[in-house]
Amino acid sequence: MEGSSSSSQPTVFKNLPINTTSGKSCFTKNVTIEVAYEKLDLVMKQPVDFESLRANEYDVKKFFEDQGWMGYFDLINGPVYTVLV
């Protein structure tokens, strides 16, 4: 037997901190700023440096190799393009 609820909204959505039935967008508009090219400082570094971790006695590279994650790290540690388009 169905529950006698006055709303057709599922119970799981009734306690959300946002109004899911308003139909309004929950997204804000992008905010942009103008920065002169000369004021930009490009920081090039390796997001995940396994050699530095190993030098500090935290050798975790094998764990990621065993799980097949090295292709991902090659991608994020890959080339940095310094010319802005």
Rosetta blueprint (number, residue, H / E / L):
1 M L
2 E L
3 G L
4 S L
5 S L
6 S L
7 S L
8 S L
9 Q L
10 P L
11 T H
12 V H
13 F H
14 K L
15 N L
16 L L
17 P L
18 I L
19 N L
20 T L
21 T L
22 S L
23 G L
24 K L
25 S L
26 C L
27 F L
28 T L
29 K L
30 N L
31 V L
32 T L
33 I L
34 E L
35 V L
36 A L
37 Y H
38 E H
39 K H
40 L L
41 D L
42 L L
43 V L
44 M L
45 K L
46 Q L
47 P L
48 V L
49 D L
50 F H
51 E H
52 S H
53 L H
54 R H
55 A H
56 N L
57 E L
58 Y L
59 D L
60 V L
61 K H
62 K H
63 F H
64 F H
65 E H
66 D H
67 Q L
68 G L
69 W L
70 M H
71 G H
72 Y H
73 F H
74 D H
75 L H
76 I H
77 N L
78 G L
79 P L
80 V L
81 Y L
82 T L
83 V L
84 L L
85 V L
